[in-house]
């Protein structure tokens, strides 16, 4: 499944929905969405990963980019990550910088 990103902003939350496989080819699309969210000054970046089937190391670097771009004052959640994607985030220790949620 090709990678895609959709975004929306409401009530101080930017929601970024990821679909497909987040790898080096898709990372720039995710970065663009994060840039837009950061520019809007939101307090929460909600990443919906329900339909994200795979996250490569480039995907982890994209989460690092999101954390740096949004700043420490912005809450970042990753919702609905598959067991494989959640395991990748945990094994990298990045679950200390973003919050994994089941919803």
N, C-alpha and C positions, 0 to 999 in steps of 0.2 A: 504494500500500500504506500503510495507516495506521501511524503511528509507535507503537512499543511498546518497553518497557524491562523486562528481567528481571535479577535480581541474585542472587548467591550469595556466601558468604564461607567461606573455608577456608584454614587454615594461614597466616594473615597476609595473604591476598590477597582483595580484594573484586573479583569479576568482574561487570561490567555489560555486558549484551548489548543492543545497539541494533538495531532492525529498522525499515525504512521510511525516512522522510524527517525529518531533524532540522531543524526550523524553529522559528519563534516559538511555534507551537501545541504542539509537543512538548517544548520546552526545560524547562518546569516538571517534567515527569516525570523527565527526566534529572537535574535539580537535586535532586529528592527522593532519587534513588538515590545521588547523591554525598553528600548530607547523612547518609544512613544509613551509608555507607562510612566517612565521616570520624568519625562517632560511635563506630564499632566499633574505631577505633585501628589500622587495618591499615597495613602497610608498603608495600603495592603495590596500586594501582588498575589493574586490567586491563580495558580497554574493548575488547570484541569488536565489530568493525564489519563483519563479513563480509556481513551482510544490510542494511547501511545504504546506501541507494541515493543519498542526496543530503544535503549539509550546507549550510545557509544561513548567513548571517552570525550568526544567533542560535545556531547550533550552535558556531561559533567562540567566541562569548561564553560558551557553556556550558563549553567546554574551559578558558577563562580562569577561570571560576568554580570548576571542579574543581581547577585548579592552586592557586588561592588558598585554597580550602576545605581541601584535603588538606595543604597546607604543603610546603615545599621538601624535607623529609625523606622524603616518600612518592614512590616511583617510580610514574609513570603511563605505561602503554603503550597504544597503539591498534593492535590486531591486525586484519589482514585488510581494511584499508580499500581500497575500489575506487580505481582510478587517479584518478577525478574527486575523490573525497573526500580522498585523500592529497595531490593537487595543491592543493586548497583550503587544507589545513593548512600545506603548505610555502610557498605564496605569501604567507600571512599571517605567515610566520616562526615559526609556533608549533611547528614540529618541533624547536625548540631547548628547548622546555619539556616536551614529551612525546616519547616514543620510538615511532616508527612501526615495526612489525614485520610480517612477511609471514604469520606463522602464523595 
